[in-house]
Amino acid sequence: MSYSCLNPTCDGTLNVELVRGHYEATCTKCGAPAPLVNVLRERERLLKGNESIPSEVDLDDLERLRRRATPGPWRWWTSCSFRRLSSDATGKDGDVLHGSIQSDGVADIVGSEEDRALIEAAVNALPSLIAEMRRMRSLNRNANAAIGDQADEMTRLQGEHEAKINRLRDLIQQAIVFVQTVEELLDDLDEDDLASSQDFIARAHAALETEP
């Protein structure tokens, strides 16, 4: 997925790379860096595509309507060959919605004002809620993928670091063995040869002691 440059005067695209365990983004045209938070906002905009932005749902209003309505869950009852919407919480037959015949013979639906208001508001809010949930799931998948990439990179860097430390330890151990071998060989030399070699031994020890 490509991202547009966040500079409004530039038509370039952002190049997003994982560098040393974190993401860096720069424009391929103007070279301007982009903060990661702005890249994520751009990603969210692209995820929306051509989908129209839904109107914001008043969740507090929906919650108030739910509390005023007949408690749920609601289920359709279909026994006796007619349908009515009933509450599991109350156990009453058709207490949410049920059919009726008015005194003038006209068919009607009986339901409280609170239940009717909740049904209307919930149905109208459903498209926006579904769109919002889809966006959140997409962002969550992308966030999980980014976290996974960073975790993999950190694991790789940690492995490289441990390998370098182990290699350095091996080299130091080899140097120690080498110096010990040289010292053993020097023990067999006469005084004249030994005197000329003492300076070499001192330098070797000093070099080993200054190793990081």
Backbone torsions as a table, in degrees:
resi	resn	phi	psi	omega
1	MET	NA	132.4	179.2
2	SER	-101.5	153.0	-178.5
3	TYR	-123.4	137.8	179.4
4	SER	-73.1	149.7	175.9
5	CYS	-60.9	139.7	-177.7
6	LEU	-80.9	-4.2	174.2
7	ASN	-81.1	116.6	-174.9
8	PRO	-63.2	-18.6	-179.8
9	THR	-92.4	-0.3	-177.2
10	CYS	-116.0	138.8	178.6
11	ASP	-105.0	19.8	179.8
12	GLY	-78.7	180.0	178.6
13	THR	-120.3	156.3	-179.2
14	LEU	-87.6	138.0	173.9
15	ASN	-104.2	110.2	-177.1
16	VAL	-101.2	123.5	-178.6
17	GLU	-131.0	150.1	174.0
18	LEU	-90.3	111.9	-175.2
19	VAL	-123.3	118.0	177.6
20	ARG	51.1	43.8	173.4
21	GLY	86.8	2.4	176.5
22	HIS	-143.2	163.3	-175.9
23	TYR	-88.7	139.7	173.2
24	GLU	-128.0	141.0	-178.5
25	ALA	-130.6	130.9	175.7
26	THR	-137.3	151.5	179.3
27	CYS	-77.2	134.8	-178.9
28	THR	-74.3	-12.8	-177.5
29	LYS	-105.2	-54.2	-177.3
30	CYS	-96.5	-11.9	177.2
31	GLY	76.8	6.3	-177.7
32	ALA	-72.2	134.9	175.7
33	PRO	-73.3	155.1	179.5
34	ALA	-128.6	125.6	175.4
35	PRO	-58.4	144.8	-176.8
36	LEU	-59.7	-35.9	-178.7
37	VAL	-62.4	-36.5	178.2
38	ASN	-71.4	-32.9	176.0
39	VAL	-64.0	-41.3	179.0
40	LEU	-65.4	-36.1	176.1
41	ARG	-65.2	-40.2	177.6
42	GLU	-64.7	-38.7	177.5
43	ARG	-61.6	-42.6	179.3
44	GLU	-62.4	-39.4	179.6
45	ARG	-63.9	-40.6	179.7
46	LEU	-67.7	-35.0	179.7
47	LEU	-63.3	-29.8	179.5
48	LYS	-69.0	-29.2	-180.0
49	GLY	61.2	-136.5	179.2
50	ASN	-90.0	5.7	-178.9
51	GLU	-68.0	131.8	178.9
52	SER	-67.7	144.0	-178.6
53	ILE	-74.8	121.8	-177.8
54	PRO	-70.4	153.9	176.7
55	SER	-68.4	148.9	-177.6
56	GLU	-69.7	132.3	-179.5
57	VAL	-89.1	132.7	176.9
58	ASP	-81.3	94.5	-177.1
59	LEU	-67.4	-33.1	178.0
60	ASP	-64.0	-39.3	178.8
61	ASP	-66.7	-41.3	177.0
62	LEU	-61.8	-39.7	179.8
63	GLU	-65.3	-39.6	177.8
64	ARG	-63.2	-42.1	178.8
65	LEU	-64.2	-40.1	-180.0
66	ARG	-63.5	-39.8	-178.3
67	ARG	-69.2	-30.8	-179.0
68	ARG	-79.7	-23.4	-175.6
69	ALA	-80.0	173.4	175.6
70	THR	-59.9	132.1	-177.3
71	PRO	-62.1	145.4	179.8
72	GLY	-98.4	-173.9	0.7
73	PRO	-69.8	155.4	176.7
74	TRP	-103.5	145.6	177.2
75	ARG	-143.2	148.6	174.4
76	TRP	-80.4	128.7	172.6
77	TRP	-100.9	135.9	-175.1
78	THR	-127.4	11.6	179.4
79	SER	-68.7	160.7	179.5
80	CYS	62.0	21.1	172.7
81	SER	65.8	23.1	170.2
82	PHE	-141.8	152.8	-172.0
83	ARG	-103.0	140.2	174.6
84	ARG	-153.0	149.1	-178.2
85	LEU	-97.0	122.6	-173.0
86	SER	-126.0	158.2	179.9
87	SER	-97.9	128.3	174.3
88	ASP	-65.0	-33.1	-176.0
89	ALA	-67.0	-39.1	-178.9
90	THR	-90.5	-28.0	-177.7
91	GLY	73.1	9.0	-178.4
92	LYS	-85.6	140.0	-177.6
93	ASP	-74.4	112.9	175.6
94	GLY	69.9	26.5	-176.2
95	ASP	-76.2	-13.2	175.6
96	VAL	-89.6	-57.5	177.6
97	LEU	-142.8	138.4	171.4
98	HIS	-154.9	154.7	-179.1
99	GLY	-75.7	156.2	-179.7
100	SER	-154.6	160.7	174.8
101	ILE	-116.0	120.1	178.7
102	GLN	-69.8	169.2	-177.3
103	SER	-62.3	-24.4	179.0
104	ASP	-91.4	7.9	176.5
105	GLY	87.7	3.3	-179.7
106	VAL	-84.5	133.4	178.5
107	ALA	-70.9	143.3	-176.4
108	ASP	-146.5	169.3	174.5
109	ILE	-116.3	131.5	-179.1
110	VAL	-103.5	126.2	177.6
111	GLY	-164.5	150.0	-178.8
112	SER	-68.1	157.1	178.8
113	GLU	-60.9	-37.3	-179.3
114	GLU	-66.7	-41.6	179.3
115	ASP	-67.8	-39.7	178.8
116	ARG	-64.9	-39.2	179.5
117	ALA	-65.0	-40.2	179.0
118	LEU	-65.7	-43.5	179.6
119	ILE	-60.3	-45.2	-179.1
120	GLU	-63.9	-47.7	-177.7
121	ALA	-65.8	-40.9	-177.9
122	ALA	-65.7	-44.0	179.8
123	VAL	-64.1	-40.7	-179.2
124	ASN	-70.4	-30.2	-179.3
125	ALA	-83.7	-17.3	-173.0
126	LEU	-57.3	-44.6	179.7
127	PRO	-58.6	-43.2	179.7
128	SER	-66.5	-39.4	-179.7
129	LEU	-66.4	-40.0	178.3
130	ILE	-64.8	-44.7	179.5
131	ALA	-62.0	-41.8	179.9
132	GLU	-65.1	-41.6	179.2
133	MET	-63.6	-40.2	178.5
134	ARG	-63.8	-41.0	178.3
135	ARG	-64.3	-42.2	-179.6
136	MET	-63.8	-39.5	178.3
137	ARG	-65.9	-40.0	178.6
138	SER	-64.4	-44.4	178.4
139	LEU	-64.2	-37.1	179.1
140	ASN	-65.5	-41.2	177.5
141	ARG	-63.0	-43.1	179.9
142	ASN	-66.1	-39.1	178.6
143	ALA	-64.4	-42.7	178.7
144	ASN	-62.8	-39.3	178.9
145	ALA	-65.3	-41.6	179.2
146	ALA	-64.4	-41.5	178.3
147	ILE	-63.4	-40.7	178.1
148	GLY	-62.7	-40.6	177.8
149	ASP	-62.7	-43.5	-179.8
150	GLN	-65.6	-39.5	179.0
151	ALA	-63.6	-41.8	178.2
152	ASP	-62.6	-41.7	-179.6
153	GLU	-66.0	-40.8	178.7
154	MET	-64.5	-38.7	177.8
155	THR	-63.8	-41.8	179.4
156	ARG	-64.3	-45.3	-179.8
157	LEU	-64.3	-38.8	178.0
158	GLN	-63.7	-41.1	177.6
159	GLY	-62.5	-42.7	178.1
160	GLU	-63.4	-41.5	-179.7
161	HIS	-62.9	-45.1	179.8
162	GLU	-64.6	-37.7	179.3
163	ALA	-64.6	-39.6	179.2
164	LYS	-66.6	-40.9	179.0
165	ILE	-63.0	-44.6	179.4
166	ASN	-63.0	-39.4	178.3
167	ARG	-64.1	-41.4	179.0
168	LEU	-64.0	-40.8	177.5
169	ARG	-62.1	-41.0	178.7
170	ASP	-62.0	-42.5	-179.2
171	LEU	-65.2	-41.0	178.8
172	ILE	-63.8	-42.8	179.0
173	GLN	-63.1	-40.0	177.8
174	GLN	-64.2	-38.5	179.3
175	ALA	-65.7	-39.8	178.3
176	ILE	-62.3	-45.4	179.0
177	VAL	-61.7	-39.9	179.5
178	PHE	-61.9	-46.0	-179.5
179	VAL	-63.9	-41.6	178.5
180	GLN	-61.7	-38.6	178.6
181	THR	-65.5	-42.3	178.6
182	VAL	-62.5	-40.9	179.5
183	GLU	-63.0	-39.5	178.9
184	GLU	-64.6	-39.7	178.5
185	LEU	-66.8	-38.0	-178.9
186	LEU	-68.3	-25.2	178.4
187	ASP	-61.8	-26.6	-178.2
188	ASP	-86.8	-3.5	-177.7
189	LEU	-84.9	159.2	175.7
190	ASP	-78.2	177.1	-173.3
191	GLU	-63.2	-38.5	-178.0
192	ASP	-66.1	-46.3	178.6
193	ASP	-66.1	-35.8	-178.9
194	LEU	-65.6	-41.5	-179.2
195	ALA	-61.7	-40.3	-179.7
196	SER	-73.3	-14.1	-177.3
197	SER	-101.0	-12.2	-176.7
198	GLN	-63.0	-37.5	179.7
199	ASP	-63.0	-38.5	177.8
200	PHE	-62.6	-41.8	-179.6
201	ILE	-64.5	-42.2	-179.4
202	ALA	-62.0	-43.0	179.0
203	ARG	-64.9	-38.5	-179.9
204	ALA	-63.6	-44.8	178.5
205	HIS	-62.6	-42.3	-179.4
206	ALA	-62.5	-41.6	179.3
207	ALA	-63.7	-40.2	179.1
208	LEU	-67.6	-36.7	-177.8
209	GLU	-71.4	-22.4	-179.9
210	THR	-93.8	2.0	178.8
211	GLU	-67.9	138.6	179.9
212	PRO	-70.0	NA	NA
